[in-house]
């Protein structure tokens, strides 16, 4: 079970919100869905992003991904010191 990661920073700028999470292995954002899409970026460490039967392992070198509105998804840190960011408008 994924434990909720620490929300380190929450910034809103010019209509966009950035949520920056600092996570230890096994932490992240448990399975959920919502009515808006968001971009997810991994800045440090690695994380697994799971959505509707698919899984992507992300690192700082991975292209940011779009998680569509109304589809379930979850994000799990695979190592201590993982930093990931969700961006939405």
Secondary structure, 3 states (H helix, E strand, C coil): CCEECEEEEEEEECCEEEEEEEECCCEEEEEECCCCCEEEEEEECCEEEEECCEEEEECCCCCCEEECCCCCEEEEECCCCEEEEEEEC
